[in-house]
Amino acid sequence: MKVVNPNLYIISSVAGGGKSTIIAALLAEYPEFYFSISCTTREPRPGDKDGKTYHFLSVPEFQKRIEAGEFYEWAEVHGNYYGTPKGPILEALREHRVALLDLDVQGAKSVKAIRPESVTIFIEPPSREIWIERLIRRGTDSKTSIERRIQNGIKELDEAPSFDYVVVNDRLEDAIQDVKSILFGSKNKT
């Protein structure tokens, strides 16, 4: 299959919406895709690996990189800094590779403003109740963090219509197929 727009694809969702799982499935099937590993100041969760899930930085190191202009975008989310290093993305695009970014809504808007040709995809849970249940069930966050993610997530869900595409993650296999249809050009903008 040939990718219709071998460019920049931004996949966003609420915390616990399934975007990381969908991206992992895409990368397993298409290892030639470039995946942007974000930087963060949050503490690693069980199973996180520095340089694999995130680049974990101290706040002073993150701030130095902001000042040096090393991020495509950065924001404070859920009380921590998150940022997308620009160098590796620009290199992947020069090589005409598909670049996938896993960004929150705020980050997606920032990159879309800089690169309007990028394609934004919002992964939406089937309902708010199911989303909250999934977020709690995954067991990776404290009660305070879950509450903050729910408050932020409600606002993020309201932003879904501003994305180029919205994919409902009711059944994971169907959501993965819908994203592949977007990447390979057989899905109309919604």
MDAnalysis code that builds the backbone (N, CA, C; Angstrom):
import MDAnalysis as mda
import numpy as np

u = mda.Universe.empty(570, n_residues=190, atom_resindex=np.repeat(np.arange(190), 3), trajectory=True)
u.add_TopologyAttr("name", ["N", "CA", "C"] * 190)
u.add_TopologyAttr("resid", np.arange(1, 191))
u.add_TopologyAttr("resname", ["MET", "LYS", "VAL", "VAL", "ASN", "PRO", "ASN", "LEU", "TYR", "ILE", "ILE", "SER", "SER", "VAL", "ALA", "GLY", "GLY", "GLY", "LYS", "SER", "THR", "ILE", "ILE", "ALA", "ALA", "LEU", "LEU", "ALA", "GLU", "TYR", "PRO", "GLU", "PHE", "TYR", "PHE", "SER", "ILE", "SER", "CYS", "THR", "THR", "ARG", "GLU", "PRO", "ARG", "PRO", "GLY", "ASP", "LYS", "ASP", "GLY", "LYS", "THR", "TYR", "HIS", "PHE", "LEU", "SER", "VAL", "PRO", "GLU", "PHE", "GLN", "LYS", "ARG", "ILE", "GLU", "ALA", "GLY", "GLU", "PHE", "TYR", "GLU", "TRP", "ALA", "GLU", "VAL", "HIS", "GLY", "ASN", "TYR", "TYR", "GLY", "THR", "PRO", "LYS", "GLY", "PRO", "ILE", "LEU", "GLU", "ALA", "LEU", "ARG", "GLU", "HIS", "ARG", "VAL", "ALA", "LEU", "LEU", "ASP", "LEU", "ASP", "VAL", "GLN", "GLY", "ALA", "LYS", "SER", "VAL", "LYS", "ALA", "ILE", "ARG", "PRO", "GLU", "SER", "VAL", "THR", "ILE", "PHE", "ILE", "GLU", "PRO", "PRO", "SER", "ARG", "GLU", "ILE", "TRP", "ILE", "GLU", "ARG", "LEU", "ILE", "ARG", "ARG", "GLY", "THR", "ASP", "SER", "LYS", "THR", "SER", "ILE", "GLU", "ARG", "ARG", "ILE", "GLN", "ASN", "GLY", "ILE", "LYS", "GLU", "LEU", "ASP", "GLU", "ALA", "PRO", "SER", "PHE", "ASP", "TYR", "VAL", "VAL", "VAL", "ASN", "ASP", "ARG", "LEU", "GLU", "ASP", "ALA", "ILE", "GLN", "ASP", "VAL", "LYS", "SER", "ILE", "LEU", "PHE", "GLY", "SER", "LYS", "ASN", "LYS", "THR"])
u.atoms.positions = np.array([
    [0.836, -1.196, 0.000],
    [0.000, 0.000, 0.000],
    [0.867, 1.239, 0.000],
    [0.423, 2.237, -0.713],
    [1.150, 3.502, -0.765],
    [0.420, 4.522, 0.102],
    [1.152, 5.208, 0.958],
    [0.558, 6.257, 1.771],
    [0.260, 7.435, 0.873],
    [-0.959, 7.967, 0.997],
    [-1.398, 9.056, 0.131],
    [-0.622, 10.332, 0.418],
    [-0.436, 10.663, 1.674],
    [0.242, 11.898, 2.048],
    [1.418, 11.537, 2.952],
    [2.581, 11.194, 2.363],
    [3.706, 10.764, 3.198],
    [4.276, 11.939, 3.979],
    [3.599, 12.301, 5.010],
    [3.931, 13.502, 5.723],
    [3.775, 13.298, 7.213],
    [3.111, 14.220, 7.825],
    [3.011, 14.289, 9.263],
    [1.591, 13.984, 9.714],
    [1.440, 12.961, 10.550],
    [0.147, 12.570, 11.088],
    [0.185, 12.725, 12.598],
    [-0.772, 13.470, 13.114],
    [-0.846, 13.735, 14.544],
    [-2.046, 12.989, 15.090],
    [-1.793, 12.111, 16.036],
    [-2.869, 11.338, 16.643],
    [-3.036, 11.812, 18.084],
    [-4.256, 12.219, 18.408],
    [-4.560, 12.752, 19.739],
    [-5.756, 12.030, 20.328],
    [-5.881, 12.166, 21.623],
    [-7.022, 11.613, 22.329],
    [-6.982, 12.122, 23.746],
    [-7.978, 11.757, 24.500],
    [-7.948, 11.992, 25.935],
    [-7.034, 10.934, 26.554],
    [-6.544, 11.194, 27.754],
    [-5.755, 10.187, 28.465],
    [-6.620, 8.938, 28.617],
    [-6.088, 7.795, 28.217],
    [-6.848, 6.557, 28.303],
    [-7.761, 6.308, 27.120],
    [-7.622, 7.118, 26.064],
    [-8.485, 6.971, 24.884],
    [-8.034, 5.897, 23.911],
    [-6.803, 5.418, 24.051],
    [-6.315, 4.336, 23.205],
    [-5.345, 4.736, 22.117],
    [-4.928, 5.999, 22.080],
    [-4.051, 6.432, 20.985],
    [-2.708, 5.710, 20.995],
    [-2.136, 5.495, 22.179],
    [-0.837, 4.816, 22.248],
    [-0.941, 3.368, 21.778],
    [-2.031, 2.722, 22.102],
    [-2.247, 1.331, 21.664],
    [-2.396, 1.271, 20.151],
    [-3.127, 2.209, 19.586],
    [-3.316, 2.256, 18.132],
    [-1.997, 2.540, 17.433],
    [-1.233, 3.491, 17.949],
    [0.067, 3.816, 17.356],
    [0.998, 2.606, 17.432],
    [0.998, 1.904, 18.561],
    [1.852, 0.719, 18.703],
    [1.488, -0.329, 17.654],
    [0.204, -0.512, 17.388],
    [-0.227, -1.475, 16.369],
    [0.235, -1.046, 14.981],
    [0.151, 0.243, 14.692],
    [0.609, 0.750, 13.389],
    [2.108, 0.546, 13.224],
    [2.868, 0.846, 14.264],
    [4.328, 0.704, 14.185],
    [4.754, -0.755, 14.073],
    [3.985, -1.653, 14.686],
    [4.294, -3.082, 14.561],
    [4.081, -3.549, 13.123],
    [3.068, -3.000, 12.470],
    [2.776, -3.396, 11.096],
    [3.614, -2.633, 10.070],
    [3.964, -1.398, 10.394],
    [4.714, -0.543, 9.462],
    [5.959, 0.001, 10.165],
    [6.981, -0.827, 10.365],
    [8.177, -0.374, 11.096],
    [8.942, 0.741, 10.383],
    [8.642, 0.967, 9.113],
    [9.321, 2.052, 8.392],
    [8.787, 3.432, 8.784],
    [7.625, 3.476, 9.459],
    [7.093, 4.755, 9.925],
    [8.023, 5.318, 10.996],
    [8.140, 6.633, 11.043],
    [8.899, 7.289, 12.100],
    [7.918, 7.642, 13.211],
    [8.258, 7.328, 14.454],
    [7.441, 7.708, 15.596],
    [8.219, 8.682, 16.451],
    [7.622, 9.821, 16.687],
    [8.256, 10.857, 17.484],
    [8.119, 10.533, 18.971],
    [9.247, 10.429, 19.636],
    [9.243, 10.186, 21.079],
    [9.333, 11.538, 21.776],
    [8.294, 11.843, 22.525],
    [8.202, 13.133, 23.205],
    [9.099, 13.180, 24.431],
    [9.364, 14.384, 24.874],
    [10.075, 14.616, 26.124],
    [9.049, 15.004, 27.183],
    [9.322, 14.643, 28.421],
    [8.430, 15.019, 29.515],
    [9.201, 15.177, 30.814],
    [8.584, 15.931, 31.711],
    [9.146, 16.065, 33.056],
    [8.375, 15.209, 34.058],
    [7.365, 14.474, 33.600],
    [6.610, 13.627, 34.536],
    [7.461, 12.441, 34.966],
    [7.096, 11.871, 36.089],
    [7.791, 10.692, 36.589],
    [7.456, 9.486, 35.713],
    [8.433, 8.610, 35.466],
    [8.132, 7.393, 34.701],
    [7.122, 6.516, 35.438],
    [6.233, 5.911, 34.653],
    [5.280, 4.941, 35.191],
    [5.905, 3.552, 35.081],
    [5.334, 2.577, 35.793],
    [5.835, 1.211, 35.634],
    [5.793, 0.801, 34.157],
    [6.892, 0.266, 33.667],
    [6.972, -0.162, 32.273],
    [7.532, 0.896, 31.334],
    [7.568, 2.170, 31.762],
    [8.155, 3.219, 30.920],
    [9.649, 2.992, 30.797],
    [10.169, 3.296, 29.613],
    [11.610, 3.202, 29.386],
    [12.073, 4.517, 28.757],
    [13.095, 5.103, 29.370],
    [13.631, 6.357, 28.856],
    [14.130, 6.143, 27.430],
    [13.729, 7.016, 26.532],
    [14.130, 6.918, 25.137],
    [13.247, 5.994, 24.312],
    [12.336, 5.316, 24.958],
    [11.433, 4.395, 24.256],
    [9.992, 4.898, 24.345],
    [9.508, 5.136, 25.570],
    [8.166, 5.678, 25.736],
    [8.204, 7.205, 25.779],
    [9.178, 7.744, 26.456],
    [9.427, 9.193, 26.535],
    [10.909, 9.391, 26.762],
    [11.363, 10.624, 26.537],
    [12.658, 11.069, 27.026],
    [12.331, 11.801, 28.328],
    [12.723, 11.248, 29.459],
    [12.409, 11.841, 30.753],
    [13.484, 12.859, 31.114],
    [13.042, 14.097, 31.306],
    [13.960, 15.203, 31.576],
    [13.604, 15.875, 32.898],
    [14.600, 16.499, 33.506],
    [14.326, 17.345, 34.667],
    [13.704, 18.642, 34.162],
    [13.055, 19.366, 35.049],
    [12.464, 20.654, 34.660],
    [13.547, 21.610, 34.135],
    [14.707, 21.746, 34.825],
    [15.733, 22.651, 34.286],
    [16.231, 22.238, 32.889],
    [16.405, 20.932, 32.652],
    [16.851, 20.467, 31.334],
    [15.794, 20.768, 30.275],
    [14.540, 20.542, 30.623],
    [13.453, 20.828, 29.683],
    [13.453, 22.319, 29.335],
    [13.580, 23.162, 30.345],
    [13.584, 24.610, 30.118],
    [14.768, 25.058, 29.265],
    [15.938, 24.420, 29.444],
    [17.098, 24.726, 28.591],
    [16.781, 24.419, 27.128],
    [16.104, 23.297, 26.900],
    [15.766, 22.912, 25.530],
    [14.719, 23.848, 24.925],
    [13.812, 24.347, 25.751],
    [12.849, 25.353, 25.263],
    [13.618, 26.573, 24.773],
    [14.527, 27.071, 25.618],
    [15.309, 28.267, 25.287],
    [16.164, 28.061, 24.048],
    [16.637, 26.842, 23.836],
    [17.469, 26.541, 22.665],
    [16.626, 26.325, 21.402],
    [15.306, 26.345, 21.521],
    [14.429, 26.164, 20.359],
    [14.416, 24.745, 19.824],
    [14.636, 23.766, 20.694],
    [14.737, 22.381, 20.250],
    [13.395, 21.669, 20.081],
    [12.296, 22.307, 20.518],
    [10.996, 21.645, 20.442],
    [10.159, 22.184, 19.287],
    [9.485, 21.263, 18.609],
    [8.499, 21.631, 17.603],
    [7.340, 22.327, 18.288],
    [6.958, 21.768, 19.422],
    [5.930, 22.337, 20.282],
    [6.201, 21.852, 21.691],
    [5.693, 22.588, 22.666],
    [5.784, 22.142, 24.049],
    [4.638, 22.781, 24.815],
    [4.272, 22.148, 25.902],
    [3.174, 22.668, 26.713],
    [3.269, 22.076, 28.111],
    [2.572, 22.728, 29.016],
    [2.411, 22.166, 30.344],
    [1.038, 21.503, 30.374],
    [1.031, 20.205, 30.658],
    [-0.196, 19.414, 30.657],
    [-0.211, 18.544, 31.902],
    [-1.334, 18.525, 32.595],
    [-1.483, 17.704, 33.794],
    [-0.373, 18.004, 34.810],
    [0.099, 19.239, 34.861],
    [1.116, 19.629, 35.831],
    [2.540, 19.290, 35.455],
    [2.758, 18.800, 34.233],
    [4.104, 18.450, 33.769],
    [4.343, 19.062, 32.392],
    [5.625, 19.214, 32.047],
    [5.972, 19.671, 30.703],
    [6.034, 18.478, 29.752],
    [5.553, 18.712, 28.536],
    [5.663, 17.743, 27.442],
    [6.128, 18.506, 26.219],
    [6.989, 17.903, 25.416],
    [7.456, 18.580, 24.220],
    [7.857, 17.595, 23.139],
    [7.781, 18.072, 21.912],
    [8.123, 17.251, 20.751],
    [9.412, 17.769, 20.141],
    [10.496, 16.993, 20.203],
    [11.758, 17.427, 19.608],
    [11.610, 17.603, 18.100],
    [12.067, 18.730, 17.584],
    [11.850, 18.990, 16.160],
    [12.861, 18.333, 15.234],
    [14.081, 18.158, 15.669],
    [15.121, 17.616, 14.794],
    [14.773, 16.283, 14.149],
    [14.402, 15.272, 14.927],
    [14.102, 13.971, 14.321],
    [12.892, 13.995, 13.369],
    [11.917, 14.841, 13.660],
    [10.745, 14.931, 12.769],
    [11.162, 15.522, 11.433],
    [11.918, 16.597, 11.479],
    [12.356, 17.232, 10.236],
    [13.203, 16.269, 9.406],
    [14.047, 15.480, 10.074],
    [14.861, 14.500, 9.360],
    [13.975, 13.439, 8.701],
    [12.978, 12.939, 9.423],
    [12.063, 11.925, 8.858],
    [11.315, 12.490, 7.648],
    [10.880, 13.732, 7.733],
    [10.160, 14.341, 6.613],
    [11.088, 14.549, 5.410],
    [12.349, 14.914, 5.664],
    [13.317, 15.044, 4.560],
    [13.517, 13.712, 3.856],
    [13.409, 12.628, 4.621],
    [13.563, 11.285, 4.058],
    [12.257, 10.751, 3.459],
    [11.207, 11.594, 3.443],
    [9.890, 11.233, 2.896],
    [9.265, 10.048, 3.617],
    [9.513, 9.978, 4.914],
    [8.915, 8.923, 5.733],
    [7.620, 9.433, 6.357],
    [6.736, 8.531, 6.683],
    [5.544, 8.877, 7.440],
    [5.991, 9.157, 8.865],
    [5.603, 10.292, 9.391],
    [5.926, 10.655, 10.768],
    [4.639, 10.665, 11.581],
    [4.617, 9.852, 12.636],
    [3.471, 9.783, 13.533],
    [3.810, 10.498, 14.827],
    [2.921, 11.372, 15.255],
    [3.101, 12.072, 16.527],
    [1.941, 11.725, 17.441],
    [2.240, 11.385, 18.668],
    [1.257, 11.117, 19.716],
    [1.229, 12.363, 20.585],
    [0.234, 13.229, 20.346],
    [0.186, 14.508, 21.048],
    [-1.171, 14.733, 21.691],
    [-1.167, 15.518, 22.757],
    [-2.437, 15.929, 23.332],
    [-3.060, 16.983, 22.420],
    [-4.275, 17.382, 22.731],
    [-5.011, 18.329, 21.889],
    [-4.243, 19.636, 21.722],
    [-3.694, 20.136, 22.812],
    [-2.946, 21.395, 22.776],
    [-1.745, 21.278, 21.835],
    [-0.989, 20.195, 21.945],
    [0.173, 19.976, 21.082],
    [-0.219, 19.815, 19.624],
    [-1.322, 19.115, 19.383],
    [-1.796, 18.922, 18.013],
    [-2.123, 20.258, 17.362],
    [-2.780, 21.129, 18.102],
    [-3.115, 22.458, 17.561],
    [-1.848, 23.261, 17.266],
    [-0.862, 23.158, 18.145],
    [0.386, 23.902, 17.947],
    [1.102, 23.444, 16.682],
    [1.229, 22.130, 16.488],
    [1.927, 21.618, 15.304],
    [1.121, 21.917, 14.042],
    [-0.197, 21.795, 14.110],
    [-1.052, 22.079, 12.943],
    [-0.903, 23.545, 12.523],
    [-0.742, 24.439, 13.490],
    [-0.552, 25.851, 13.171],
    [0.773, 26.084, 12.454],
    [1.815, 25.327, 12.844],
    [3.138, 25.456, 12.227],
    [3.182, 24.734, 10.882],
    [2.534, 23.562, 10.816],
    [2.534, 22.722, 9.613],
    [1.088, 22.413, 9.237],
    [0.412, 23.344, 8.565],
    [-1.007, 23.154, 8.251],
    [-1.296, 21.964, 7.344],
    [-0.300, 21.455, 6.649],
    [-0.509, 20.284, 5.792],
    [-0.558, 18.984, 6.591],
    [-0.211, 19.042, 7.864],
    [-0.265, 17.837, 8.691],
    [-1.717, 17.378, 8.830],
    [-1.885, 16.092, 9.088],
    [-3.213, 15.493, 9.216],
    [-3.441, 15.176, 10.690],
    [-4.551, 15.676, 11.229],
    [-4.858, 15.443, 12.637],
    [-5.974, 14.410, 12.765],
    [-5.774, 13.476, 13.677],
    [-6.733, 12.399, 13.924],
    [-7.011, 12.360, 15.421],
    [-8.281, 12.470, 15.779],
    [-8.664, 12.389, 17.185],
    [-9.291, 11.032, 17.445],
    [-8.742, 10.316, 18.425],
    [-9.290, 9.018, 18.830],
    [-10.277, 9.290, 19.963],
    [-11.533, 9.003, 19.683],
    [-12.592, 9.318, 20.637],
    [-13.129, 8.045, 21.288],
    [-13.272, 8.039, 22.614],
    [-13.882, 6.876, 23.254],
    [-15.364, 6.793, 22.873],
    [-15.957, 5.596, 22.974],
    [-17.359, 5.446, 22.572],
    [-18.335, 6.258, 23.428],
    [-17.972, 6.506, 24.686],
    [-18.781, 7.354, 25.566],
    [-17.889, 7.857, 26.692],
    [-18.343, 8.890, 27.359],
    [-17.566, 9.422, 28.479],
    [-17.490, 8.412, 29.619],
    [-18.565, 7.679, 29.838],
    [-18.590, 6.695, 30.918],
    [-17.578, 5.581, 30.663],
    [-17.557, 5.076, 29.440],
    [-16.603, 4.012, 29.098],
    [-15.178, 4.536, 29.188],
    [-14.953, 5.762, 28.730],
    [-13.624, 6.360, 28.805],
    [-13.141, 6.456, 30.253],
    [-13.989, 6.955, 31.148],
    [-13.596, 7.104, 32.551],
    [-13.314, 5.731, 33.163],
    [-14.141, 4.757, 32.833],
    [-13.920, 3.392, 33.321],
    [-12.569, 2.858, 32.845],
    [-12.234, 3.071, 31.565],
    [-10.947, 2.618, 31.018],
    [-9.782, 3.315, 31.709],
    [-9.928, 4.616, 31.938],
    [-8.868, 5.404, 32.570],
    [-8.590, 4.888, 33.981],
    [-9.634, 4.595, 34.724],
    [-9.473, 4.084, 36.085],
    [-8.906, 2.665, 36.045],
    [-9.419, 1.838, 35.144],
    [-9.037, 0.422, 35.076],
    [-7.569, 0.221, 34.685],
    [-7.001, 1.159, 33.913],
    [-5.622, 0.929, 33.490],
    [-4.641, 0.982, 34.655],
    [-5.042, 1.631, 35.767],
    [-4.284, 1.546, 37.016],
    [-2.895, 2.146, 36.995],
    [-2.650, 3.141, 36.152],
    [-1.301, 3.722, 36.076],
    [-1.206, 5.093, 36.746],
    [-2.325, 5.628, 37.195],
    [-2.335, 6.985, 37.732],
    [-2.922, 7.012, 39.143],
    [-2.494, 7.995, 39.915],
    [-3.057, 8.193, 41.251],
    [-4.484, 8.735, 41.111],
    [-5.225, 8.704, 42.196],
    [-6.599, 9.226, 42.182],
    [-6.613, 10.703, 41.793],
    [-5.664, 11.469, 42.324],
    [-5.578, 12.897, 41.998],
    [-5.286, 13.094, 40.518],
    [-4.363, 12.305, 39.991],
    [-4.021, 12.392, 38.570],
    [-5.215, 12.009, 37.698],
    [-5.937, 10.973, 38.087],
    [-7.121, 10.557, 37.315],
    [-8.154, 11.675, 37.300],
    [-8.387, 12.284, 38.447],
    [-9.358, 13.386, 38.508],
    [-8.946, 14.538, 37.599],
    [-7.651, 14.879, 37.608],
    [-7.151, 15.965, 36.761],
    [-7.279, 15.591, 35.280],
    [-6.981, 14.329, 34.949],
    [-7.084, 13.870, 33.564],
    [-8.536, 13.860, 33.089],
    [-9.462, 13.542, 33.975],
    [-10.884, 13.578, 33.603],
    [-11.315, 15.015, 33.341],
    [-10.932, 15.927, 34.221],
    [-11.291, 17.343, 34.016],
    [-10.724, 17.870, 32.701],
    [-9.448, 17.586, 32.447],
    [-8.828, 18.027, 31.193],
    [-9.435, 17.302, 29.996],
    [-9.716, 16.016, 30.160],
    [-10.263, 15.209, 29.071],
    [-11.621, 15.678, 28.600],
    [-12.450, 16.135, 29.525],
    [-13.766, 16.640, 29.142],
    [-13.612, 17.826, 28.197],
    [-12.663, 18.702, 28.494],
    [-12.390, 19.847, 27.603],
    [-11.831, 19.363, 26.266],
    [-10.949, 18.359, 26.314],
    [-10.344, 17.846, 25.079],
    [-11.385, 17.181, 24.178],
    [-12.332, 16.462, 24.766],
    [-13.390, 15.834, 23.959],
    [-14.179, 16.880, 23.178],
    [-14.348, 18.049, 23.772],
    [-15.065, 19.128, 23.083],
    [-14.298, 19.643, 21.869],
    [-12.988, 19.376, 21.812],
    [-12.148, 19.840, 20.702],
    [-12.118, 18.860, 19.527],
    [-12.660, 17.663, 19.690],
    [-12.596, 16.636, 18.640],
    [-13.068, 17.138, 17.275],
    [-14.164, 17.910, 17.190],
    [-14.606, 18.358, 15.856],
    [-13.613, 19.256, 15.112],
    [-12.621, 19.808, 15.813],
    [-11.642, 20.661, 15.141],
    [-10.550, 19.849, 14.438],
    [-10.539, 18.528, 14.616],
    [-9.543, 17.663, 13.987],
    [-9.992, 17.303, 12.570],
    [-9.025, 16.940, 11.725],
    [-9.348, 16.535, 10.358],
    [-10.208, 15.277, 10.349],
    [-9.912, 14.351, 11.256],
    [-10.643, 13.083, 11.347],
    [-10.923, 12.766, 12.806],
    [-12.047, 12.105, 13.040],
    [-12.380, 11.577, 14.359],
    [-12.646, 10.090, 14.187],
    [-11.943, 9.279, 14.968],
    [-12.101, 7.828, 14.940],
    [-12.615, 7.403, 16.309],
    [-13.757, 6.722, 16.334],
    [-14.310, 6.245, 17.596],
    [-13.664, 4.896, 17.939],
    [-13.070, 4.837, 19.116],
    [-12.391, 3.620, 19.571],
    [-13.352, 2.793, 20.425],
    [-14.337, 2.207, 19.757],
    [-15.268, 1.322, 20.441],
    [-14.685, -0.090, 20.463],
    [-14.279, -0.542, 19.292],
    [-13.565, -1.823, 19.159],
    [-12.184, -1.493, 18.625],
    [-11.154, -1.900, 19.322],
    [-9.780, -1.542, 18.978],
    [-9.426, -1.909, 17.540],
    [-9.774, -3.115, 17.105],
    [-9.428, -3.558, 15.747],
    [-10.046, -2.633, 14.691],
    [-11.290, -2.214, 14.925],
    [-11.954, -1.317, 13.980],
    [-11.293, 0.064, 13.968],
    [-10.916, 0.552, 15.153],
    [-10.256, 1.861, 15.244],
    [-8.912, 1.843, 14.519],
    [-8.153, 0.758, 14.685],
    [-6.871, 0.636, 13.979],
    [-7.113, 0.641, 12.471],
    [-8.091, -0.100, 12.016],
    [-8.408, -0.145, 10.584],
    [-8.835, 1.227, 10.066],
    [-9.615, 1.967, 10.859],
    [-10.036, 3.315, 10.450],
    [-8.833, 4.247, 10.296],
    [-7.888, 4.166, 11.224],
    [-6.696, 5.015, 11.120],
    [-5.881, 4.614, 9.892],
    [-5.743, 3.315, 9.646],
    [-5.030, 2.867, 8.443],
    [-5.726, 3.384, 7.181],
    [-7.047, 3.411, 7.182],
    [-7.788, 3.931, 6.031],
    [-7.480, 5.402, 5.808],
    [-7.315, 6.140, 6.877],
    [-6.942, 7.554, 6.752],
    [-5.535, 7.671, 6.169],
    [-4.592, 6.906, 6.700],
    [-3.220, 6.965, 6.234],
    [-3.096, 6.582, 4.759],
    [-3.886, 5.614, 4.357],
    [-3.780, 5.113, 2.982],
    [-4.839, 5.663, 2.052],
    [-5.556, 6.688, 2.512],
    [-6.414, 7.469, 1.628],
    [-7.774, 6.931, 1.281],
    [-8.296, 5.940, 2.007],
    [-9.606, 5.422, 1.639],
    [-10.691, 5.879, 2.598],
    [-10.414, 6.927, 3.368],
    [-11.407, 7.445, 4.314],
    [-11.555, 8.935, 4.051],
    [-12.796, 9.393, 3.929],
    [-13.067, 10.811, 3.697],
    [-12.947, 11.588, 4.981],
    [-12.581, 12.860, 4.850],
    [-12.507, 13.723, 6.021],
    [-13.888, 13.831, 6.648],
    [-13.889, 13.895, 7.978],
    [-15.158, 14.048, 8.715],
    [-15.061, 15.217, 9.650],
])
